[in-house]
Amino acid sequence: MSIGSVLDLLRPDFPDVTISKIRFLEAEGLIRPERTPSGYRRFSIADIERLRFVLTAQRDQYLPLKVIKEQLEAIDSGAATLGVREARARVDSGLPAAGSDRDSLSVAAPRRLGVVPNEVSPDDLRFDHEIRLTRADLLARAEIDEEFLDNLLRANLLAPSAAGYFGDDAVTLARTARALAEFGLEARHLRAFKLAADREAALVAQIAAPIAKSRDAGARARAEETVRELAALSLTLHTCLVKSSVRSSLEG
């Protein structure tokens, strides 16, 4: 198949995938499509399944490319046989991915609460994809009421654009805040998370911005991957620090 046909197959499950993304994954050695004598890429079914494995691991488990590449190499060598469909089934059922540490960060809990974490990418944090939601759209998709949304706005956890629209990340944030509210955490309690996120974003931007501004081909894809890997590492570090602090408090 051509790269355009591959996009048509992947986009129903991965709407943010682009030709530049596929080319970047090829440049990083995660896929190896054949080339015609004239230089055009030709993808097999195995290439597409490999792409699905990579994109699923990034979206659902926040795995950096280095880790995904190691998993693929293990599969290629016969040391692992976990397929994409089996991996999806394990995540959707709340089970940890094969070979993962049960004490590590998992997406199972957010999924049970109806929260599906978004893939992290540059700017907000996407370069070439934007969804514009009205206030009514956000209320319907996040399944929250007007009062709850107003509390999120007052706490500066959400903010519409100048035109009055919200991005798709707003839905995930609102759903997550709703899930936390079930534990008694109100919007005002979540301001500390916002302040910490702003500080982390500033650090990530210092690293990714120079890469994104580079004029060479693939600069944006490299910046996107840099942000994704930094976000994954930051998320893991944050989880470890919170768990460590909670253990210390309980033991104290």
N, C-alpha and C positions, 0 to 999 in steps of 0.2 A: 504494500500500500504506500501511497504518497504521504508526505507529512500532513497535507491538508485532510486526507481521509482519516489519519490518526487523530487529528484535532476533533473531527466530527464524532468519532467514537468515544473520546475521553471527556468532552465538554459536558455531557449530561451529568456525570459524576464529579467533574472537576472544572467548574465554569471559569476559573481563573487561569487555566493553562493556556499558554501561548506558543507560537512557533519558536520565539526566542528562548523560552523556557526549555523546550525539548532540545534545541540545539545546545543549550548550556549543559544539560544533563549528558548529552553525547560528548561534549568537550571534556567533562569531568570523568568520563569513562564508565558511566552507569548503564548506558545502552550502547549497542554497536550495530546500528543498521547497515545493511549492505549498500553499496554505491553502484549505480549504473555506469557504463563506460563514459557517459557524458557528465558524470558527477552527481546525479540526483540521488537522494536518499530513497531507499525502498525498505519499508518496515514489514516484518513478519508478525504473525500472531504472538510469537514468543517475545518479540520486542515490545508489543503493546502490553502484555501481561507484566513484563518487567517495569514498564512505565507506571502501570497501575500500582505495583508494589511500592515504588519510590514515592509516588504522589500520596498514596494512602498512609505510608509511614510518616511523611512530613505533616499531613493534615491532622491525622488522628493521634499521633504519638509525639509530635514535635521533635522527631529525631533529626539530627544534623546529617548532612550528606556523608560525612566520614563514617558514621555508624551504619548508615544504610548500605554504603558500599561494602563494608565488612560483612554485613548480613548476606548480600548478594554473592560475594566471593565464597562464603560458606556454603551457600546453596549450589553454586557452580561446581564446587569441589566435592559435593555429596555429603558434606558434614551437616547440612540442614536441609529439610524438605518442606518447610512451612510455605504454603502458597498464599496468594493474596486473598482468596476467598476464605480460607481457614482463618487467616489473621483477622479479617473483618468479622467473622462469626465470633471469634474469641473476644474481640473488643466490644461488639454489640451485646454479648451475653454478660459482660462485666468481668470476664476472666482476664488475667494479665497475659500479655503477649508471650509466646513461647520463648524461654530463655531469659525472661526479664526478672528483675528483682521484685518480689512481691511488696517490698517496702519502698519501692521507688514510686515516683509520680505516675499516676494512671489516669486515663480519660474515662474510666468506667464510672466513677462516682458522678462527674458532671453529666454524663449521658443519662444516668438513672434519674437525675433531677431535671431532665429536659434541656440541658445546656450543652450545646455542641461547640467546643472552642474553635475559633477561627484561626486560619493560618496567618502567621505574622509576616508582613512584608514592609518595604520602605514607605516613607512619607506617612500615609495614614492607615495602615502601612502598606499601601499598594501604589504602584506607579501608573498602571494603565487600566484600572478597573474601579468603577465607583457606582454605588447604588444609592439612589436618593429616595428616602422614605419620609412621608409626611408624619405629622404627629399621630394622626389616626392609624396610619400603617404601623407605626412603632407600637402603639397600644395593642393592636390586634395581634401582631406577630409575637410580641413578648408576653402577651396575656397578662398585662398589668392594667391598673385603673389610672384615672387622671391624677388622683392624689399621690399615688406612688411615684408616678413620673415627675410630678412637680417637686417631690422631695429629692429625687435624684438631680434635678436641675438646680435646685437651691444649694445642694451640697457640691455643686460643680463637678459631679461625676459624669454628667452628660451635658452636651452643649450643641445646639443646632448650628448649621452653617449660616452664613450671612443671608442666604436665601430662605432660611427657615427649614431646611431639610436635615435629616439624620442619615448617617451611614449605616451599613449593615452590621458593623461592629456594635452599634448601639443596641441592637436586638440581643446579642449575646450578653452584653454588660447588664442590660435590664433583667434578663432572665437569671443571670448569676446573682444579682442583687436581690431578686425575689426569693431565690433559693436560700440565700443567707438570712433573709428576713424570717424564714421559718425557724431559725435558730435564735431569734431575738435580736439580730444585728440590724439596726436601722441605718438609713442613708447617712446620717451624721457620723455614725461609727466607721463608715467606710472612707472617710476623708484621708485617713492615714495611708490607705492603699493608693489613693490618687497621688498623694505627695511622693510616696516611694516610687510609683510608676513614672512620674515626671522626672525624677532624678535619674532613674535608670535609662529613660528615653534620651535624655541629654547626653549620657555617656555613650550610648549606642550610636547616636547621631554623629558624634565626634569621630567615630571610627568609620561609619558607613558613608557619610556625606562626601568625603574626598574620592571614594571609589565610584560613587554614582556620577560625580561631575567629570570623571575621566572621559575623554573623547573617543577612546578606542571601542571597537565593537564588543558587545557583551558586557559593558560596564554596568548597566542597570541590573542585569541578571546576577552579576557577581555581588553587587550591593544588596540585592534582595536576599541572596543566599547568606551573606554576611549577617544581615539583620536577623534572619531566621535562626541561624546558629547561635548568635549572641542572645536572642530571646529565649531559646531553649535552655542554654546554659544558665541564664539569669533566673529562669523559672525554677530550674532544678536547685540552684543555690538558695533561692528564696525559700523553697519548700524545706530544704535541709535545715536552714537557720530557724525557721518557725518551729519545726518539730523538735529541734534541740532545745530551744527556749522553753517550749511547753513542757518537755520532759524535766528540765531543770526546775521549773515552777512547781510541777507535781511532786517531784522528789523533795523539794524544799519544804 
